[in-house]
Amino acid sequence: MEKIESTIRFPKKLEFLFSPYRYKVAHGGRGSSKSWSFARALLVLGTKSKLRIGCFREVQKSIKDSVHRLLSDQIQSMDLGSFYEVLDTEIRGKNGTNFLFSGLSTQTVESIKSYEGLDIAWCEEAQSIRKRSWDVLTPTIRKLNSEIWISFNPELDTDETYTRFVLEPPPNSYVAAVNYNDNEWFPEVLEQERLHCQKTNKEDYGQIWEGQCRLAVSGAIYAREVSEAIIGGRVCNVPYDPTLKVHTIWDLGWNDSMSIILVQRLRSEIRIIDYIEDDHKTLDWYATELQNKRLNWGYDYLPHDGAAKDFKTGKSTAELLKAFGRKVKMTPNIGIENGIKAARMMFSQVYFDKEKTARLVECLKRYRRSISLATNEAGAPVHDEFSHGADDFRYLAINADGLKNESDEYVPVRGRSAREPLDNVIGY
């Protein structure tokens, strides 16, 4: 084993893997040898002492989704086949070292307890690991001198892993940015790929090869529009103007999130000054939250289902809000795709308050389409924790032309016929 340790190759930036730290974090782009080096380091350490090592990803539907194959390949390349036994779902060393593999998304506080005795937890492709998973895993790895190893290529600077371990790392952490130019053995075939990407895909090059954070997730529906808003300085301080009406745009939910955009309009500028998102709250709670802000209120714009009567109360959301003294209009149902087009057309006019609408901007960064596994083609937008804010933004776009400061003037909103009767405007 001494011979193996003396001949093994590691980029200098990753030699910290052999030093004692609670958290060992490597982030960066393609070709940096992060995963390769993590696997080799763990295999070497596993020959020196009996270790129980858990290898985790956010989602692992089968062993094929894990680093099992990577470790197996490194065992062969390092000539450790006589020491390690590669089984279908685990890897065992002659001294009792054991590699286990699991996904985090399916773990609960109870099920994760089986990993309490781990010496090392390796979290690969950690950019995808969510807050809930970290909250479940980190307190479980509690054995004396236990370590958590984290390797990933960051996507957004608001990702849980990036903020938790790069922007605000916990005590006893070693965090290294590692890229292709830190890899002394960077292969020529990857160099050709890198140069081609640099020439033909400048938009993604920084994230893919240099580990830079994107402004929106890859494939996000509004990726270009969000990037332009951030670069153009339209995510900034947007103060409330008491001379302008504050309109609210609603996306209704109970188990799902309820989303409310608070917006003012001055000529062509659409100023989003605040944003509310919550769940399992009653309508009177939201109405009280709004009223307590004591703003110069205009109209509450509800989606078409806001006119449907609740079987429990016999009243619609629109009727209940009217009873709270608020004025309500209905958002026309022009379809999701037409709404997305309207949102894209409106985007260049919108200013977002950087602090109060951070969650809404995050939703727009992550709003994406489902991808067919059979055809690899994009389909309808994904319904997830980020879609509620994005749906609300779409409703804002549909209503944008009707946001006025004269409370007694009704102007048809986008998608509504100018000859449509005012009977559809609840509260008139």
C-alpha positions, 0 to 999 in steps of 0.5 A: 500500500505504501507503493500505491500512495507514493505513485498516485497522482493528485492535482496539488489543489486536491491534496487537502483530501488527505488532511483532517477537515470536517468538510472537504469541498471542491467546486469547479468546472469540467476536466478538473479531476474532482470526482476522479481524485475524490474516488482515488483518495477514498480508495487509498484511505480505505486501504490504510484503515477500516472505514465506512464510507457513504456515497450520496447523490440527491437522487439515486434510482439505481446503482447506475446513478451512483459513483459505484462505476467510477470507484470500480474503474479506479480500483482497476486503474490503481491495481487494487483488485486484490484488495477490494471486492466489487459487489452489485450494490457495495464495495468491500475491502479486505480490512473491513472498509465498506462503500455504500451508495444511496440517494438523499431525496428519499431519506427521512430523519428515521431512515438516515439513522442507519448511516450514523456510523459513517466515517466519511460521507461523499456527496457527488454532484452536490449542486443538486442537493436540497436544503432538506437533504443537507438538514437530514444528512449533516447531523447524522454524520456524527461519529468522532472525526467523521468527515463530509466530502463535497464535489460539484460544479455549481449552477446558481449562486443561490443553490443551497450547496453553494451558499452553505459550503462556499459562500458561508462555509461552516467551521473546520472547512477546506473549500477549493475552486478547482478547474481544468487548468489545475489538472496537470493531466488534463487530456488533449481530447478534453482540451479540444472540446473546451476550445470548441465550447469556448468558440461556439457556446460562449453563454455556457462556457464559463459554467461548464469549464470554469465553474462560474455560476449561471444567472439562471438554470440551464434550460430555464424558460426565462434564462435570457430575460432574467440574465438581461434583467440582472446585468441591466441593473433592473434587480435593484432597490425599487422603493414604494411610490405613494403617488402610484396605485399598488396592484396585486397579482395572485396565484391561488394555492393552499397545499401548493404555494399562494403567490402574490405580486405587489406591483406599481406602474409608471408609464412603461415601467413595471415596478415589482415592489414586494412579493408574498409566497406562503402555504396553508394560510387562510385568505383572511391571513393574506388580506390582513398581511396586505392591509397591514402594509397600508399602501395606496391600493389599486386592484387585486387580479385573480386567476380565472379559478378565483371566481369558482365557489368553494364548496365549504363556504359557498363563496368564491375567493373574489367574493371573499376578498370583496367582503374584506373591502378589496377591489377585484378583477379577473385575469383572462385565461389565455393559455400557458404558452400565450402567457409565457409569450406575454411575459417575455414581451413584458420582461424588459419593462420590469424592475424587481426589488432586490431584497423583497422579490428575491424569491420571485426572481429565484422562481423565474431563474428556475422555471423550466420545461419537462424533458421527455426521456423518450424523445429528449424534447421539451414539453409543458412547464414543470409544476414544482416549488418554483412554478407558482411564482413564475405562474404569478409573473405570467398573470402579471404580464397578461394584466400589464396593460390594465395596471392604472393609477386612476382608480375609476378608469378601466382599461382592457388588459392584454388578451381581453376584448375592448368590447367585453362588458364590465360585468366581468370586473368584480367590485364595480 
